[in-house]
Amino acid sequence: MRRAIDSGRGVTGDLHVGYLSATAGQLLLKAVALFAARHPDCEVHIREAQGHDALARLRGGDIDVLITDLLIASPPDLIAGPVLLSEKKMLAVAAGHALAQHASVSMEALADHPVTLVAEELPEAFQRDRNPTHTPVGKPIPRGPRAASFNEHLTLVAAGRGVFPVGENTPRFYPRPDIAYIPITDAPPLRWGPLWLNTNTTQRVRAFVQAAHDACQTTP
């Protein structure tokens, strides 16, 4: 019924869009600018989400579309849109860490250093990517303290409590004198894109996803 009503009205009303991290925020701003130009009768509300509450806010209706790491889209009630950005991974370490002066590292390096843990509310696929239990050759990876937000991850890293895999755009958006970012040579890339509930595929959502795809043809 909601989809039928939206179809009759066109792209009007309110749309709540969220983002998870600064990289996603840049992609969202590009999408919002183009969407607003195409659909001036639809008001866009921007929301920042955190790892521990992003999916709950989608399911609760506070956010209609979330720009995020697409690994979060693993639950069956979610739809993932097109990939807006693919980026290589880097390892965030404290500035005084033993790895800080390395030109690059492999995933095998994680066997010697605890990795800070993502929020338990995030899907298993996302947790396996950011917090693998073993290196590619099978060495166990120590578990560090858990963080509730990305900035908390970075603070724990800077305090020497662990290391954490991040995207290659992170040094641009989160430059810190107490953290070094080292390229990981053999890690799978991060893929960013829109995410929404399969029960909330409205005309507004479809139009926004199309605008995001059209706007984000270059890296942020």
ABEGO torsion letter per residue (X at the ends): XAAAAAAAAEBBEBBBBBBBEAAAAAAAAAAAAAAAAABAABBBBBBBBBAAAAAAAAAAGABABBBBBAAAAABAABBBBBBABBBBBBBBBBAABAAAABABBBAAAAAABBBBBBBAABBAAAAAAABBABBAAGBBBBBBBBBABAAAAAAAAAAGAEBBBBBAAAAAABBBAABBBBBBAABBBBBBBBBBBAAABBAAAAAAAAAAAAABABBX
